[in-house]
């Protein structure tokens, strides 16, 4: 919808979506090989921080919707990786704050 309505799409938002997709694949590989899911958690953090940077740079309505969806998916993915809901949501909020802060000079 963002593209259809001609909204500016931040490179950070595109990166965040791509990193979250990578995290899904990484979780699958780490789970199958019984490895610690630390790389998956880092990739999720990277994705959410990228979304926070995009948000801090300014998004329109549909871009904001993508950020919301990315945050929800990231929380769900952390839960799939073993985090409880409260911890997953707290980690996502902290990652968003770090991303926003890196643009606004607070992180």
Helices and strands as residue ranges (DSSP letters): H 11-32, H 38-57, H 61-80, H 85-104
